[in-house]
Amino acid sequence: MKPALGFSLIEMLVVLFVIVLMTSLVTLNVNSGASDRVVQERLESLTAVAAYALDEAQFSGTDFGVLFVSGVNERGEPIVTALWRQRLIQGWREPEQSRDIFAALEFPADVRLQITLDDVELLPAPADTADPRAGTTPQWFLSASGETQAGELLIRHRDSDEQLWRLVWDPLGRFEQFRGDSDEVLGGYAVAP
């Protein structure tokens, strides 16, 4: 009698179970890093657009600002959004030029922002101030003189309170980005004099 060739049903189920388990672990690892990548992208965008806004403020002679607004996403989770504003004759409104550059930056729901400007911690404004027609004064100013308030933006995990990212800048718009509690600068951007 010849030995049977092939796999038993049990062996196939074990292999299938291992494949599903490995796929699940890979998916979990990829998704857990997705929020971190989004936060890093938002910080880099905030830095680049703030540097651009300082240049544009000097060129146009009008002040720009960032209004940090608390709200909820489509799943009902709390979020913070950074909205760009420009001081116009009608008051603080959405920038008239380069609207694609001055797009809103929504931070993921699993993080919270701790904003400090000139050594004063700020709270995000309520959601009803997000309407640009409200003319709400932004918390962070980027003035036509080419200066801004010195500040720090800490990004913390909402549940564990672990510090994930830190963005620091001085009154001349020199930005430094740090990961976690590290003092090693990951990225920096300075406004041209």
Secondary structure, 3 states (H helix, E strand, C coil): CCCCCCCCHHHHHHHHHHHHHHHHHHHHHHHHHHHHHHHHHHHHHHHHHHHHHHHHHHHHCCCEEEEEEEEECCCCCEEEEEEEEEEECCEEECCCCCCCCCCCEECCCCEEEEEEECCEEECCECHHHHCHHHCCCCCEEECCCCCECCEEEEEEECCCCCEEEEEEECCCCCEEEEECCCCCEEEEECCCC
